[in-house]
Amino acid sequence: MRAARWSVGVWATWLLAAGAACDGSMPTRRASDPSAGDDAGRARSPDGGPSDSGTSPRSDASAGDGDAGHVDAGLVTPVDCAPIGAAHTLCRAEADRCAAVFTGGEGCAAVCALAGLVCLESHEDAPACMPDLARPALGCADTGHASDHCECGRAGVCAPRCDGRTCGSDGCGGLCGACADGTRCDAGACTPDVLDCSTYPLSSTALLAELVGFGRNARGGDPTNLYRVTTDRASGPGSLRAALESTEDYWIVFDIGVTSEAVIDLGTTPIRIRSNKTVDGRMRRILVDGALEIRDARNVILTDLRMKNDNFAACTQDGDVVLIRSAGAARPEDYTSRDIWLHHVEMFEGGDGLFDVRGGSRITVSWSHFHDHSKGMLVGMESAPAESLGMEITFHHNHFDRLSRRGPQVSVGRVHFFNNYQFEWWEFGAASLAGAQFLSEGNIYEARPGRTCGSIFSGCTDPTPCGDRDYEVSKVATSVDWATDRRGYLRSEGDLALDDAIIVTNEPSRVLTPTYPHVVEPATVELAARLREQTGPRTTCP
């Protein structure tokens, strides 16, 4: 088994975030999120990575004869926080401001308006009714999050408060201070930026800091609500199935697979994953053999797992390794399966496909290794109306390793495909069909060498399971008109074509331009080498 090393970029991000929420206090439970599909369990906020909306501006307006931004409670009638407290969790009531947490997706502007106030600043919410100062402040516009921490005050007036904090936000869009190199801001104090690999489970904050792309709002399960997998049995107490099919918002870790690989054989009965789950296989050796299905579920993270599915008849239409399915339409939020992240996984030897999305949105697939299969991954719907462009998926830093085709094949929605390594396909690398939008950015496409294979009579056999025979070597790195499907739209920016690989584009101006924060590395042979080594599960820690 290939033990992937930690990538430099991911490792640096982990160091920056590791332990960011460890202040010694016990977090409180979150309230139920009624929007979490059919999950009856406690739902965590699906809020995630950096907000696109920025931070609210700090006001310099003065009140009476006081300093700019300062309110003298003796000159101004105190604000009334009671209307906010009647509808939400009131965290703090002061003469000039209210602090609260909403849990139903209302947004801070609506929360503050209940008391005739405006949003001064918004943060992701932390345990004990506190703002999460280890993460960037959010804008006061609707963040799309299920829950946030709100600071409310009078329009044009904000009184900065640091309350002994030496770093982080002052509550008015400014900072109480910055931390020196080698330290990070943890709950308002600068602390050494040290990762303790001897502590298991590993930091949930460190993992979430690695999330980029359309799936950036995925939060997974509750890291304070641990479920330990203690058996490799297909079902029953302590099993992976029992955790994933529960209504609990679990952060799932493993007490098996410590020194040798643990094989969890699911047989022919798929696991139906429910909302608000994280399966965290970091520093463990776990192989799941069977089908995992995400149907009408939200907020799911699968990380650092090996996965295959050889429990169905070979070369049939049954048995994807991971299947995402839901209804949806024009907007990402219309999909009942959304906010999903697959990270550092390895998939191979599936029944039908390795990874299929037949209705789902706000998905990221990153730092993963896909190999030994003919049909890699399909993005589409059984009935895909034109308005289904609400499907949004990011693939970045993945290794597509000698798949015959579909790496991926996109028939609906919008896909951002960056810094991936597409290596020696048999028919084609990636495809954008049927009006889908596909942005190919900074990828390495390396075709099979040569032009012909075998003799004109015998050809060569595709080495992947269920592969066919062919004589001419395909150089088609990207396709926009495969088989009988109508053409899709594809734009290529900064891609590298090796061994005469052909990158086909079509109407690039009609392709999306993502607005979420991300960094595209130059497409080089050095990046390809890193992806060969560093994708897939991380079984050791530096």
WOCORFEN-V433992 format. One record per residue. N is the residue number from 1. RES is the residue in one letter. OMEGA is omega in whole degrees, 0 to 359 (* if undefined). Layout:
N | RES | OMEGA
N | RES | OMEGA
//
This chain:
1 | M | 180
2 | R | 178
3 | A | 183
4 | A | 176
5 | R | 178
6 | W | 179
7 | S | 180
8 | V | 182
9 | G | 181
10 | V | 180
11 | W | 178
12 | A | 179
13 | T | 180
14 | W | 179
15 | L | 181
16 | L | 187
17 | A | 190
18 | A | 177
19 | G | 187
20 | A | 182
21 | A | 185
22 | C | 179
23 | D | 176
24 | G | 181
25 | S | 178
26 | M | 181
27 | P | 175
28 | T | 179
29 | R | 177
30 | R | 177
31 | A | 181
32 | S | 177
33 | D | 185
34 | P | 182
35 | S | 187
36 | A | 176
37 | G | 181
38 | D | 183
39 | D | 181
40 | A | 182
41 | G | 178
42 | R | 185
43 | A | 172
44 | R | 175
45 | S | 177
46 | P | 180
47 | D | 190
48 | G | 190
49 | G | 184
50 | P | 180
51 | S | 177
52 | D | 190
53 | S | 179
54 | G | 181
55 | T | 180
56 | S | 182
57 | P | 176
58 | R | 183
59 | S | 175
60 | D | 180
61 | A | 181
62 | S | 178
63 | A | 182
64 | G | 180
65 | D | 182
66 | G | 177
67 | D | 178
68 | A | 179
69 | G | 182
70 | H | 178
71 | V | 174
72 | D | 185
73 | A | 180
74 | G | 183
75 | L | 185
76 | V | 177
77 | T | 181
78 | P | 177
79 | V | 179
80 | D | 183
81 | C | 186
82 | A | 180
83 | P | 177
84 | I | 181
85 | G | 180
86 | A | 185
87 | A | 186
88 | H | 177
89 | T | 180
90 | L | 183
91 | C | 184
92 | R | 176
93 | A | 180
94 | E | 184
95 | A | 186
96 | D | 182
97 | R | 175
98 | C | 174
99 | A | 185
100 | A | 174
101 | V | 173
102 | F | 182
103 | T | 183
104 | G | 177
105 | G | 186
106 | E | 185
107 | G | 186
108 | C | 180
109 | A | 180
110 | A | 179
111 | V | 182
112 | C | 181
113 | A | 178
114 | L | 179
115 | A | 180
116 | G | 183
117 | L | 176
118 | V | 177
119 | C | 175
120 | L | 179
121 | E | 180
122 | S | 177
123 | H | 165
124 | E | 184
125 | D | 177
126 | A | 178
127 | P | 177
128 | A | 174
129 | C | 182
130 | M | 171
131 | P | 177
132 | D | 185
133 | L | 177
134 | A | 180
135 | R | 179
136 | P | 176
137 | A | 180
138 | L | 173
139 | G | 179
140 | C | 172
141 | A | 181
142 | D | 181
143 | T | 185
144 | G | 182
145 | H | 177
146 | A | 180
147 | S | 175
148 | D | 175
149 | H | 186
150 | C | 169
151 | E | 186
152 | C | 177
153 | G | 179
154 | R | 181
155 | A | 176
156 | G | 182
157 | V | 176
158 | C | 178
159 | A | 181
160 | P | 179
161 | R | 175
162 | C | 173
163 | D | 178
164 | G | 178
165 | R | 179
166 | T | 179
167 | C | 180
168 | G | 188
169 | S | 174
170 | D | 178
171 | G | 181
172 | C | 180
173 | G | 176
174 | G | 182
175 | L | 172
176 | C | 179
177 | G | 179
178 | A | 181
179 | C | 179
180 | A | 176
181 | D | 180
182 | G | 176
183 | T | 178
184 | R | 179
185 | C | 181
186 | D | 179
187 | A | 175
188 | G | 180
189 | A | 178
190 | C | 182
191 | T | 179
192 | P | 182
193 | D | 185
194 | V | 177
195 | L | 179
196 | D | 181
197 | C | 181
198 | S | 181
199 | T | 179
200 | Y | 2
201 | P | 178
202 | L | 185
203 | S | 175
204 | S | 179
205 | T | 178
206 | A | 179
207 | L | 184
208 | L | 179
209 | A | 180
210 | E | 188
211 | L | 180
212 | V | 170
213 | G | 183
214 | F | 180
215 | G | 191
216 | R | 178
217 | N | 179
218 | A | 179
219 | R | 179
220 | G | 181
221 | G | 181
222 | D | 182
223 | P | 175
224 | T | 180
225 | N | 186
226 | L | 168
227 | Y | 181
228 | R | 174
229 | V | 185
230 | T | 183
231 | T | 174
232 | D | 178
233 | R | 183
234 | A | 183
235 | S | 177
236 | G | 182
237 | P | 179
238 | G | 183
239 | S | 176
240 | L | 180
241 | R | 181
242 | A | 180
243 | A | 186
244 | L | 180
245 | E | 177
246 | S | 174
247 | T | 179
248 | E | 176
249 | D | 188
250 | Y | 162
251 | W | 193
252 | I | 177
253 | V | 189
254 | F | 169
255 | D | 175
256 | I | 179
257 | G | 184
258 | V | 183
259 | T | 177
260 | S | 186
261 | E | 173
262 | A | 181
263 | V | 178
264 | I | 184
265 | D | 184
266 | L | 185
267 | G | 182
268 | T | 178
269 | T | 182
270 | P | 168
271 | I | 176
272 | R | 185
273 | I | 177
274 | R | 185
275 | S | 171
276 | N | 180
277 | K | 168
278 | T | 171
279 | V | 188
280 | D | 182
281 | G | 180
282 | R | 179
283 | M | 175
284 | R | 178
285 | R | 187
286 | I | 173
287 | L | 176
288 | V | 180
289 | D | 183
290 | G | 185
291 | A | 172
292 | L | 183
293 | E | 175
294 | I | 182
295 | R | 179
296 | D | 179
297 | A | 183
298 | R | 167
299 | N | 184
300 | V | 177
301 | I | 172
302 | L | 183
303 | T | 172
304 | D | 178
305 | L | 165
306 | R | 184
307 | M | 173
308 | K | 178
309 | N | 177
310 | D | 182
311 | N | 178
312 | F | 179
313 | A | 183
314 | A | 172
315 | C | 175
316 | T | 178
317 | Q | 183
318 | D | 165
319 | G | 167
320 | D | 176
321 | V | 174
322 | V | 179
323 | L | 173
324 | I | 183
325 | R | 173
326 | S | 171
327 | A | 179
328 | G | 182
329 | A | 192
330 | A | 187
331 | R | 177
332 | P | 182
333 | E | 176
334 | D | 185
335 | Y | 181
336 | T | 167
337 | S | 182
338 | R | 182
339 | D | 187
340 | I | 183
341 | W | 170
342 | L | 191
343 | H | 178
344 | H | 174
345 | V | 174
346 | E | 180
347 | M | 180
348 | F | 174
349 | E | 175
350 | G | 176
351 | G | 177
352 | D | 177
353 | G | 173
354 | L | 185
355 | F | 180
356 | D | 174
357 | V | 179
358 | R | 184
359 | G | 179
360 | G | 183
361 | S | 183
362 | R | 185
363 | I | 172
364 | T | 173
365 | V | 190
366 | S | 173
367 | W | 185
368 | S | 185
369 | H | 181
370 | F | 185
371 | H | 176
372 | D | 175
373 | H | 180
374 | S | 181
375 | K | 185
376 | G | 185
377 | M | 183
378 | L | 176
379 | V | 182
380 | G | 177
381 | M | 178
382 | E | 171
383 | S | 190
384 | A | 177
385 | P | 183
386 | A | 182
387 | E | 180
388 | S | 177
389 | L | 177
390 | G | 175
391 | M | 181
392 | E | 184
393 | I | 174
394 | T | 169
395 | F | 177
396 | H | 178
397 | H | 176
398 | N | 177
399 | H | 176
400 | F | 199
401 | D | 177
402 | R | 169
403 | L | 179
404 | S | 184
405 | R | 178
406 | R | 177
407 | G | 354
408 | P | 169
409 | Q | 187
410 | V | 181
411 | S | 179
412 | V | 174
413 | G | 184
414 | R | 181
415 | V | 172
416 | H | 189
417 | F | 184
418 | F | 177
419 | N | 174
420 | N | 178
421 | Y | 180
422 | Q | 191
423 | F | 168
424 | E | 173
425 | W | 179
426 | W | 181
427 | E | 174
428 | F | 178
429 | G | 180
430 | A | 181
431 | A | 173
432 | S | 187
433 | L | 168
434 | A | 176
435 | G | 177
436 | A | 177
437 | Q | 185
438 | F | 175
439 | L | 178
440 | S | 191
441 | E | 174
442 | G | 179
443 | N | 174
444 | I | 177
445 | Y | 182
446 | E | 182
447 | A | 172
448 | R | 181
449 | P | 177
450 | G | 181
451 | R | 180
452 | T | 185
453 | C | 180
454 | G | 178
455 | S | 181
456 | I | 181
457 | F | 186
458 | S | 184
459 | G | 177
460 | C | 181
461 | T | 174
462 | D | 185
463 | P | 180
464 | T | 177
465 | P | 177
466 | C | 179
467 | G | 181
468 | D | 179
469 | R | 180
470 | D | 180
471 | Y | 181
472 | E | 179
473 | V | 180
474 | S | 175
475 | K | 187
476 | V | 179
477 | A | 177
478 | T | 181
479 | S | 176
480 | V | 183
481 | D | 184
482 | W | 178
483 | A | 185
484 | T | 181
485 | D | 176
486 | R | 189
487 | R | 172
488 | G | 181
489 | Y | 183
490 | L | 175
491 | R | 179
492 | S | 178
493 | E | 174
494 | G | 179
495 | D | 178
496 | L | 180
497 | A | 181
498 | L | 180
499 | D | 175
500 | D | 176
501 | A | 183
502 | I | 178
503 | I | 182
504 | V | 177
505 | T | 177
506 | N | 178
507 | E | 185
508 | P | 181
509 | S | 181
510 | R | 183
511 | V | 182
512 | L | 167
513 | T | 184
514 | P | 180
515 | T | 181
516 | Y | 181
517 | P | 175
518 | H | 179
519 | V | 178
520 | V | 177
521 | E | 175
522 | P | 178
523 | A | 183
524 | T | 175
525 | V | 177
526 | E | 176
527 | L | 178
528 | A | 179
529 | A | 177
530 | R | 182
531 | L | 174
532 | R | 185
533 | E | 196
534 | Q | 176
535 | T | 182
536 | G | 186
537 | P | 175
538 | R | 186
539 | T | 177
540 | T | 180
541 | C | 181
542 | P | *
//
